Structure formats: C-alpha cells, structure tokens
C-alpha cells in the first residue's frame, strides 16, 4: 500500500485529531476495522519530541502490533 493510500485511509476514518505544540506533529485517532487506533504524522520521530515520546510509549505499551508491523501489512 502506497503512503498516499495509507494517508487517505486514515483521513477517511478519522475520529479525532490533535497537534503537538512542540514538534507540530499530528496525532489521529481513527476507526481501524471497528477498533480505535492511532496514527502520527510528523517530520521528526516521536523519540525526538519530549511531548510525543511519552504518548508514543504509552500507545505502544497497549498495542497489539507496532506501527511498523501495521504498515508492513
């Protein structure tokens, strides 16, 4: 699946969106096949942002699969 297709999918199923004031990254809460999932768009990785890093760690701690695994599917 191309990156543009993934973005289109996220935006089509968007429930909520928030922007980080530190790195300007966008966090999306969306409906993924009947369950809520998160997606983050930003230039920098979450570990480079002191605001996004703890959020990302909390999400990853409760995830069934990582973002990398999800994208590879």
C-alpha positions in Angstrom: 0.0 0.0 0.0 1.4 3.4 -1.0 2.0 6.1 1.5 -0.7 8.3 -0.1 -3.2 5.4 0.2 -2.4 5.0 3.9 -2.9 8.7 4.5 -6.2 8.6 2.5 -7.4 5.7 4.7 -6.5 7.5 7.9 -8.2 10.7 6.9 -11.3 8.9 5.7 -11.7 7.1 9.0 -10.7 10.0 11.3 -12.4 10.3 14.7 -10.2 12.9 16.3 -7.0 14.9 15.5 -4.6 16.7 17.8 -1.4 18.7 17.1 1.7 18.7 19.2 2.7 22.2 20.2 6.4 21.2 20.4 7.1 19.4 17.2 3.9 20.2 15.3 3.2 16.5 14.6 -0.4 15.5 14.1 -1.9 12.6 16.1 -5.0 11.0 14.6 -7.4 8.7 16.4 -9.3 6.7 13.8 -11.5 3.7 13.2 -9.5 0.7 12.0 -11.9 -2.1 11.1 -14.1 -1.4 14.1 -11.5 -0.6 16.7 -9.8 2.7 17.5 -6.2 3.1 16.5 -3.6 6.0 16.5 -1.5 7.3 13.6 1.1 10.1 13.8 2.3 12.4 11.1 5.4 14.4 11.7 8.8 15.2 10.3 10.6 14.0 13.4 10.3 10.6 15.0 8.3 10.6 18.3 11.5 9.9 20.3 12.9 13.3 19.2 10.0 15.2 20.9 9.7 15.4 24.7 5.9 15.7 24.3 5.3 12.9 21.8 7.7 10.3 23.2 5.7 9.5 26.4 2.5 9.4 24.4 4.0 7.1 21.8 5.5 4.8 24.6 2.0 4.6 26.3 0.3 3.7 23.0 3.0 1.1 22.1 2.7 -0.5 25.5 -1.0 -1.2 24.9 -0.8 -2.0 21.2 -1.5 -5.4 19.6 1.1 -4.6 16.9 3.6 -1.8 16.3 3.2 0.9 13.6 5.9 -0.8 11.6 4.1 -4.1 11.7 0.8 -2.4 10.7 2.4 -0.6 7.8 4.1 -3.8 6.5 0.7 -5.5 6.3 
